[in-house]
Amino acid sequence: MGSRPRFVDDLSGAQPGAAVPGSSNDDALLDTYSRTVIDALERVRAAVVFITVERRMPGAPQRHARAGTGSGFIFTPDGYLLTNSHVVHGATHIRVQLADGTKFDADLVGDDPHSDLAVLRIGSAEPLPHVALGESGKLRVGQIAIAVGNPLGLEQTVTAGVVSALGRSLRSNSGRMIYDVIQTDAALNPGNSGGPLINSAGQVIGVNTAIIPGAQSISFATAIDTAKWVIMQIFAHGRVRRAYIGVAGTTMALPRRVQRYFNLESESGLRSGVRVMEIVKGSPAALGGLRTDDTIVAIDEQIVDGVDTLQRALDESKIDRAVNVSVLRGTQRVELRVVPVEQTV
C-alpha cells in the first residue's frame, strides 16, 4: 500500500514531546487573551448584582409575585446601581443580591423607559465594591467586549466577544429610539439585561440591553456615555427631562421635484421629513398652528429627516422655549413658532 498523503497541518509524524511549529506563539496569544478577560472580570465581578422583582398580580392588587430577574452593577461606593428600566419598571419590591450572596432591598431612584435605564440604591454601612465607568466615545470596532450578568438566573455568567459596530439605533419598549447603541457578539440571554459590558481594562462601556430573537451573535448595549447623561438627569431631577409638542408622525421620503421646489436637495439625492398624522388637542403643536398632513423638515434650522431626528431634536433645551418649526404645507414652506413643554409620560 502507498503511503498516506501528508498535508501541511498533518502532525501525525511528530514525535511525542516535539515542539509543533507555531504552537508556542498560539499558546502565548491564547494565554494573553485569557489573562486579559480574567483581569478585566476581576475588576468588576464583585460589583455585578442579581436583581429580582415583585409586581402586583393582575386581578389581585393585594397579592405580589416574583415577576422577573435581571442584572445590574454598582457604580458608586455608597450603593447606587444601574440597570435596565424594563427590569424594574412597575415593581412593587426590588431585591438585590451581591456576588458574595449578601442581599439588600433596593429603592428606585429614577426610571427612564425611553432610554431603558434605571438607577437604584441599596443601603450599606460599609463602602461597596463598584465599577469604573469608561468612555464609549473612544471605542473602536474590533476591540474586546465582555458581558457579565445573570442570564436565565445563572449568576455571574461571563461571555466575551468584540465590539461589532458602533452608532446603532434601537427602539426601546416606550417606542422612543435609543441612539449610539453598541453592537457586540458577546452572547446575551434573558436575565443579562442591565448587566455591564466592559472593555479589556475592566471599565464599563455599555449597559447590556437587548438581543434580536432568532439571530446569533447580535447583541446590543446602551453606550455608557448615554447612561452617564441619564444618571445625571436622574440625580438632578429624579427623571430625564425631554421636550414634547404633541404630534404623531411618520417618516416620509420627499420626491425630487418637491426637494427642488423648496431647495431641500441633498448631495445624496435622498431627503425625507416627518408627515404629521395626528395632533393632540390643546398640545403645543396645536397651539402653534401645525396641521395634519404638514411635513416637518426642520426645527430651529436643524434638519428633521425622520421621526428619530425629530425626537432627538426635542431635548431638554427646548422645554418652555419657543422654537421655529419649518413645515411643508401644499405649495408653501411655512414657519411656525411652537413652545414645547416637558414630557410627563
Secondary structure, DSSP 4 states (H G I P E B T S, - for coil): -PPPP--TT--TTPPTTPPPTTHHHHHHHHHHHHHHHHHHHHHHGGGEEEEEEEEEETTEEEEEEEEEEEEEEE-STT-EEEE-HHHHTT-SEEEEE-TTS-EEEEEEEEEETTTTEEEEEE--SSPPP-PEE--GGG--TTSEEEEEE-GGG-TTEEEEEEEEEEEEEEE-TTSPEEEEEEEE-S---TT-TT-EEE-TTSEEEEEEEEE-TT-SS-EEEEEHHHHHHHHHHHHHHSS---EE--EEEEEEEPPHHHHHHTT---TTS--EEEEEEEE-TTSHHHHTT--TT-EEEEETTEE--SHHHHHHHS-GGGTTS-EEEEEEETTEEEEEEE--EE---
